[in-house]
Amino acid sequence: MANSKGLMSENLKMEIAKELGVYETVKRDGGWGNVSAKTCGNIVSKAIEIANRKV
């Protein structure tokens, strides 16, 4: 989920990670390196869902 433009805030990513049950992995490992691509895709999908609700 590395994005130099920072389109998704760290707070939002962490909130969604908690919701999807991967927050402890991110916290323990100090980053997103051990989070699967599928889970990262689910985080992006959830962020898009949230953004669409706010429109």
N, C-alpha and C positions, 0 to 999 in steps of 0.2 A: 504494500500500500504506500510505497514511497512516492511522494508527489512533491516536487520542489515548489509548486505553486500553492500548496496547502489549501486545496479547495474544500476539504472537509476538516473541521476543527478536531483537535485531539480530544476535546471534551465529548464531542458527538461520537467519535470512534470508540472511546472508552465506554460511554453509555450503552451503545449498541453491543459492544463486546460483552458487557455484563449481561445484557438481555439474551445474548446467544450462548452464554456460558464459556467464553474463552478469555475473559478478563484475567483470571488467575494465571493463565499461561503467559499472557502479555506482561503482566506485572512481574511474575517470577523470572522470566527470561530477559526482561528489560527492553522488550521491543516486539516487533511483529514478525521476526524471522522464522519462528517455529509455528506460525499460524498458517494453516493450509490455504492454498489458492481458492479452494471452494468456499471456505469460511470467509475469506476476504471478499469474495464475490457476494456472499450473503450479506456482509456488512454494507457494501455499496448498494445492494438492492434495497436494504432496509432504509438507508439514508435517502435514497430516491423516493421511497414510499413516504417518509416523513416530510420531505420537501414538497411533494405533491399535495399533501394534506394542508400545508401552509399557504398554498396558492389560492 
